[in-house]
Amino acid sequence: MKRVIGILGSSNPSGNTAALLRTCMHYLDGRMIDLSSYNLTGWDYHHQNADDPFREVASQLVKADIIIFATPVYWYSMSSQMKIFFDRLSDLISSHPKMEGNKGIGRSLAGKQAWLVATGADQQLPLGFEVPFEKTSEYFDINYHGVFYKSVQESQSYTPEEDRALRHFLSSIQEYLPTQT
Ligand SMILES: Cc1cc2nc3c(=O)[nH]c(=O)nc-3n(C[C@H](O)[C@H](O)[C@H](O)COP(=O)(O)O)c2cc1C
């Protein structure tokens, strides 16, 4: 069983964010899921979308110890795929009869570890970009640790400094993985 799960929210399955997340998953021996391939629909107060694949995606989180969210910066914010996924996390705290069973999924997220990876054209992440990741993690009692950001402004390839920073980021995640026997 993979202990690390990477959640890709990008409009490009072969783009910059996917490439970064793939590198992370390779290093950490994790499994990547692409939100775009699930066609999740937005938050619905009447839960008419209760049978879409959100529950399937959420239950994959339960199996992992470490969650890595991956999003490009689209208009100073997370991608729409990631935002829909975050909005749908509300399904895990809803008392509606159609959401039966989801609360267990929500509760079982507690104690997991989470990080964020992001790519964008600008040199730095927009101010406050991490807030939803940090606060939503806190809400579900997930320990959020921080972000690795790759600016693709100059080039999509990694400078030696970026490469070092990424390795450092990944090895700090690896410390949370129990050593395999
Ligand atoms: C719709 C759209 C909006 C974007 N908005 C921003 C932005 O606000 N800030 C930024 O730094 N880059 C922005 N970019 C550039 C992307 O973040 C960058 O190219 C990123 O690496 C794309 O990742 P992807 O290949 O996973 O889509 C935007 C790109 C697109 C397509």
Ligand as a Chemical Component Dictionary entry (heavy atoms), coordinates in Angstrom:
data_LIG
# 
_chem_comp.id                   LIG 
_chem_comp.type                 NON-POLYMER 
_chem_comp.pdbx_formal_charge   0 
_chem_comp.three_letter_code    LIG 
# 
loop_
_chem_comp_atom.comp_id 
_chem_comp_atom.atom_id 
_chem_comp_atom.alt_atom_id 
_chem_comp_atom.type_symbol 
_chem_comp_atom.charge 
_chem_comp_atom.model_Cartn_x 
_chem_comp_atom.model_Cartn_y 
_chem_comp_atom.model_Cartn_z 
_chem_comp_atom.pdbx_ordinal 
LIG C1  C1  C 0 -5.575 30.434 -16.545 1  
LIG C2  C2  C 0 -4.163 30.724 -16.097 2  
LIG C3  C3  C 0 -3.967 31.664 -15.117 3  
LIG C4  C4  C 0 -2.663 31.887 -14.643 4  
LIG N1  N1  N 0 -2.497 32.783 -13.644 5  
LIG C5  C5  C 0 -1.279 32.929 -13.082 6  
LIG C6  C6  C 0 -1.099 33.781 -11.954 7  
LIG O1  O1  O 0 -2.017 34.430 -11.472 8  
LIG N2  N2  N 0 0.143  33.851 -11.403 9  
LIG C7  C7  C 0 1.200  33.137 -11.900 10 
LIG O2  O2  O 0 2.311  33.223 -11.342 11 
LIG N3  N3  N 0 1.057  32.333 -12.984 12 
LIG C8  C8  C 0 -0.156 32.188 -13.574 13 
LIG N4  N4  N 0 -0.318 31.357 -14.648 14 
LIG C9  C9  C 0 0.830  30.567 -15.123 15 
LIG C10 C10 C 0 0.776  29.151 -14.561 16 
LIG O3  O3  O 0 0.617  29.161 -13.151 17 
LIG C11 C11 C 0 2.042  28.348 -14.863 18 
LIG O4  O4  O 0 2.277  28.309 -16.248 19 
LIG C12 C12 C 0 1.909  26.946 -14.293 20 
LIG O5  O5  O 0 3.169  26.331 -14.232 21 
LIG C13 C13 C 0 0.956  26.108 -15.120 22 
LIG O6  O6  O 0 0.868  24.830 -14.542 23 
LIG P1  P1  P 0 0.157  23.627 -15.322 24 
LIG O7  O7  O 0 1.099  23.234 -16.437 25 
LIG O8  O8  O 0 -0.016 22.558 -14.313 26 
LIG O9  O9  O 0 -1.137 24.172 -15.821 27 
LIG C14 C14 C 0 -1.568 31.154 -15.168 28 
LIG C15 C15 C 0 -1.790 30.254 -16.205 29 
LIG C16 C16 C 0 -3.074 30.035 -16.659 30 
LIG C17 C17 C 0 -3.294 29.009 -17.765 31 
# 
loop_
_chem_comp_bond.comp_id 
_chem_comp_bond.atom_id_1 
_chem_comp_bond.atom_id_2 
_chem_comp_bond.value_order 
_chem_comp_bond.pdbx_ordinal 
LIG C1  C2  SING 1  
LIG C2  C3  SING 2  
LIG C2  C16 DOUB 3  
LIG C3  C4  DOUB 4  
LIG C4  N1  SING 5  
LIG C4  C14 SING 6  
LIG N1  C5  DOUB 7  
LIG C5  C6  SING 8  
LIG C5  C8  SING 9  
LIG C6  O1  DOUB 10 
LIG C6  N2  SING 11 
LIG N2  C7  SING 12 
LIG C7  O2  DOUB 13 
LIG C7  N3  SING 14 
LIG N3  C8  DOUB 15 
LIG C8  N4  SING 16 
LIG N4  C9  SING 17 
LIG N4  C14 SING 18 
LIG C9  C10 SING 19 
LIG C10 O3  SING 20 
LIG C10 C11 SING 21 
LIG C11 O4  SING 22 
LIG C11 C12 SING 23 
LIG C12 O5  SING 24 
LIG C12 C13 SING 25 
LIG C13 O6  SING 26 
LIG O6  P1  SING 27 
LIG P1  O7  DOUB 28 
LIG P1  O8  SING 29 
LIG P1  O9  SING 30 
LIG C14 C15 DOUB 31 
LIG C15 C16 SING 32 
LIG C16 C17 SING 33 
# 
